[in-house]
Amino acid sequence: MNYRIAVVEDEPSIAMGIIDNLELEGYRVLSFNDGKIALSRLMADPVDLVILDIGLPGMNGLELLTLLRAEQPNVPVLLLTARSSEIDVLKGFKTGAHDYVTKPFSPRILLARVQALLSRFKPQTNQLRFGSIHLDLNTMTAIGAQLSSRDIQILARLAQAQGAPVSRQDLLEDVWGMDSETGERAVDTAIAELRKKIDSGPQAPRYLLTQRGIGYKLSPDCWKIS
């Protein structure tokens, strides 16, 4: 999967090292060096994992995490900290972190922790249900409806986000391709057509939901056995 990871770190040399290693592994990386800016962007455009430094300008990492958790309770967060005392580690976990790495750290260890968190928080099933329609994400095939390859790719990308909204731009890049000249309006059109196939209609969708100002997401009902 083409996971998106946010790196929130204000030390340029550390941030660049993390970014380079993540991109070499095929991850898409967003980088921020200010807590307030990072929070604003992550609220509007959720990612699959956050690597978060505690000591940040604008807003420290624990403050950022507290506010992020209120809106996105399930996004995995790995803390970076120069503080190795037990009380600081416990404070991080109580705030909502899932793991931590103490500076200085091995890039290989950091990548291993990232991979472990992404594996731990991936969807528990690769089977989606839309009423009587069944979509198998392992084989990328659908039973009960005539879904195009693009329809299935859209649903797979939304499933990857595990209920968090995915922006139109991300859908455009991940499904249509980064070199596509298609505009974001094409995403809206494709979603509207897809709703006609799998949902109760554009006026009262049950499975394929709009997150106003951000993009689209899947309802938890999609993972329930019908």
C-alpha positions in Angstrom: 0.0 0.0 0.0 1.1 3.6 -0.7 1.1 4.7 2.9 1.3 8.4 3.8 3.4 9.4 6.8 3.7 12.8 8.4 7.1 13.7 10.0 6.8 16.5 12.5 10.4 17.4 13.5 12.0 20.8 13.8 15.7 19.7 13.5 16.4 19.9 9.8 19.1 17.2 9.8 17.0 14.7 11.7 13.9 15.4 9.6 15.8 15.0 6.3 17.3 11.7 7.4 13.9 10.3 8.4 12.3 11.6 5.2 15.0 10.1 2.9 14.8 6.7 4.6 11.0 6.6 4.4 10.9 7.6 0.8 13.5 5.0 -0.1 11.1 2.4 1.4 8.3 3.8 -0.9 6.3 5.8 1.6 4.8 9.2 0.8 6.0 11.7 3.3 4.7 15.1 4.5 7.1 17.1 6.6 6.4 19.9 9.2 8.7 21.8 11.5 6.0 23.6 13.5 3.4 22.1 15.8 0.5 24.4 15.0 1.0 24.2 11.3 1.3 20.4 11.5 -2.0 20.1 13.5 -3.9 22.3 11.1 -2.8 20.3 8.1 -3.3 16.9 9.7 -6.8 17.8 10.8 -7.7 18.7 7.2 -5.7 15.9 5.5 -5.2 12.8 7.7 -2.3 10.4 7.1 -1.6 6.7 7.9 1.0 7.4 10.6 2.6 10.3 12.4 6.2 10.5 13.5 6.1 13.2 16.1 8.9 15.1 18.0 7.9 16.2 21.5 10.0 19.4 21.5 8.4 21.6 18.8 8.0 25.3 18.2 4.5 26.7 18.1 3.0 23.8 20.0 4.8 20.9 21.6 4.2 17.4 20.5 2.1 16.3 23.5 -0.2 19.2 23.0 -0.5 18.5 19.3 -1.2 14.8 20.1 -3.9 15.6 22.6 -5.8 17.7 20.0 -5.2 15.3 17.2 -6.5 12.4 19.3 -9.9 14.2 19.8 -10.6 14.1 16.1 -8.5 11.1 14.9 -8.5 8.5 17.7 -7.1 5.7 15.6 -4.1 7.2 13.7 -0.9 5.5 14.9 1.7 7.9 16.4 5.4 7.3 17.1 7.1 9.8 19.3 10.6 11.0 18.9 12.1 12.3 22.1 15.5 13.2 23.6 13.9 12.6 26.9 14.4 9.1 28.2 13.0 9.4 31.7 10.1 7.0 32.6 7.8 9.9 33.4 8.1 11.4 29.9 7.6 8.1 28.2 4.5 7.4 30.3 3.1 10.9 29.6 3.5 10.2 25.9 1.6 6.9 26.1 -1.2 8.5 28.3 -1.6 11.2 25.7 -2.2 8.7 23.0 1.2 7.6 21.5 1.6 4.0 20.4 5.4 3.8 20.4 8.5 5.9 20.9 12.1 6.2 19.9 14.7 8.0 21.9 17.2 10.3 20.1 19.8 9.5 18.8 18.2 6.4 17.1 19.1 3.9 14.4 17.3 4.6 11.1 16.8 0.8 10.7 15.1 0.6 14.1 12.9 3.6 13.3 11.8 1.9 10.0 11.1 -1.3 11.8 8.9 0.5 14.3 7.1 2.3 11.5 6.4 -1.0 9.7 5.2 -2.7 12.9 2.8 0.1 13.6 1.4 0.2 10.0 0.9 -3.6 10.2 -0.7 -3.4 13.6 -3.2 -0.7 12.5 -4.1 -2.0 9.0 -7.7 -3.0 8.5 -8.6 -6.2 10.3 -10.2 -7.6 7.1 -9.7 -7.1 3.4 -13.4 -7.9 2.8 -15.8 -5.0 2.3 -19.6 -5.2 2.3 -22.1 -2.8 0.8 -25.4 -4.6 1.5 -25.4 -7.6 -0.8 -22.3 -6.4 -2.6 -19.0 -8.0 -1.6 -15.6 -6.6 -2.4 -12.4 -8.7 -1.9 -9.4 -6.4 -1.6 -7.0 -9.3 -1.8 -8.1 -10.2 -5.3 -9.6 -6.8 -6.1 -12.8 -8.4 -7.3 -16.5 -7.6 -6.6 -19.5 -9.9 -6.4 -23.0 -8.5 -6.6 -22.3 -5.4 -8.8 -20.5 -4.4 -11.9 -17.6 -2.4 -10.6 -14.9 -1.0 -12.9 -11.2 -1.3 -12.1 -11.3 2.4 -11.1 -14.3 1.9 -8.8 -12.4 -0.9 -7.0 -9.2 1.2 -6.8 -11.2 4.1 -5.2 -12.7 1.8 -2.6 -9.3 0.2 -1.9 -7.7 3.6 -1.3 -10.6 4.6 1.0 -10.3 1.3 2.9 -6.6 1.9 3.4 -7.5 5.0 5.4 -9.6 2.9 7.8 -12.5 5.3 8.1 -10.4 8.6 8.0 -11.3 10.9 5.1 -9.1 10.9 2.0 -8.7 14.2 0.1 -9.7 14.5 -3.5 -6.1 15.3 -4.4 -4.9 12.1 -2.8 -7.5 10.1 -4.6 -6.6 11.8 -7.8 -2.9 11.0 -7.4 -3.3 7.4 -6.1 -6.1 6.3 -8.5 -5.7 8.4 -11.6 -1.9 8.8 -11.3 0.4 11.7 -10.3 0.9 12.6 -14.0 -2.8 12.7 -14.8 -4.2 16.0 -16.1 -7.6 15.2 -14.8 -9.0 17.7 -12.3 -10.5 17.0 -8.9 -14.0 17.4 -10.4 -13.4 14.0 -12.0 -13.1 12.5 -8.5 -16.5 13.9 -7.5 -18.1 12.5 -10.7 -16.6 9.1 -10.1 -17.8 9.0 -6.5 -21.3 10.0 -7.6 -21.4 7.2 -10.1 -19.9 4.7 -7.6 -22.6 5.6 -5.1 -25.3 4.7 -7.7 -23.8 1.2 -7.8 -23.1 0.4 -4.1 -25.0 2.9 -2.0 -28.5 4.1 -1.3 -28.0 7.1 -3.5 -26.3 10.5 -3.4 -28.9 12.1 -1.1 -28.5 9.7 1.8 -25.4 7.6 1.3 -24.8 4.9 3.9 -21.4 3.5 2.9 -19.5 6.1 0.9 -19.5 9.3 2.9 -18.5 12.9 2.2 -16.3 14.7 4.8 -17.1 18.3 4.1 -14.1 20.4 3.1 -11.8 17.4 3.0 -12.9 14.5 0.7 -14.5 11.1 1.1 -14.4 8.2 3.6 -16.0 4.7 4.1 -18.5 4.1 6.8 -17.7 1.5 9.5 -20.7 -0.4 8.1 -18.6 -1.4 5.2 -16.6 -3.9 7.4 -19.7 -5.4 8.9 -20.9 -8.8 7.6 -24.3 -8.3 6.0 
